[in-house]
Amino acid sequence: MRWFFSISFILLGAILWSLTIDQMGTTGHIIMKIIGVGCFILAGVFVKERKNNQ
């Protein structure tokens, strides 16, 4: 299940990182890039998370 979430966040982050819309303005593009990077980081956290079965 972790891999499903991480792949979903990677795809969402890639779409947000590469998407360009003319009417958004500079602030909108910066916010979209920050959210895209946040999705990449969140995907990394999901993959790196380990189960402790002790």
C-alpha positions in Angstrom: 0.0 0.0 0.0 3.0 2.3 0.7 4.1 2.0 -2.9 0.7 2.8 -4.3 0.7 6.1 -2.3 4.3 6.9 -3.2 3.8 6.4 -6.9 0.5 8.4 -6.8 2.3 11.3 -5.1 5.2 11.1 -7.6 2.8 11.3 -10.5 0.9 14.2 -8.9 4.1 16.1 -8.1 5.4 15.6 -11.7 2.1 16.9 -13.1 2.1 19.9 -10.8 5.8 20.6 -11.5 5.5 20.6 -15.3 2.0 22.2 -15.7 1.9 25.7 -17.0 -1.2 27.9 -17.1 -1.0 31.4 -18.5 -3.7 33.0 -16.2 -2.2 31.9 -12.9 0.5 34.5 -12.6 3.9 34.3 -10.9 2.6 33.6 -7.4 0.4 30.7 -8.6 3.3 29.1 -10.4 5.5 29.4 -7.4 2.8 27.8 -5.1 2.3 25.0 -7.7 6.0 24.3 -7.8 6.2 24.2 -4.0 3.2 21.8 -3.8 4.9 19.6 -6.5 8.1 19.4 -4.5 6.1 18.7 -1.4 4.5 15.7 -3.2 8.0 14.4 -4.1 9.1 14.7 -0.5 5.9 13.0 0.8 6.4 10.1 -1.6 10.0 9.8 -0.3 8.7 9.6 3.3 6.2 6.9 2.3 8.9 4.8 0.7 11.5 5.3 3.4 9.0 4.4 6.2 9.8 1.1 7.7 7.6 -1.2 9.7 8.8 -2.2 13.2 7.5 -5.7 14.0 9.4 -6.2 17.2 
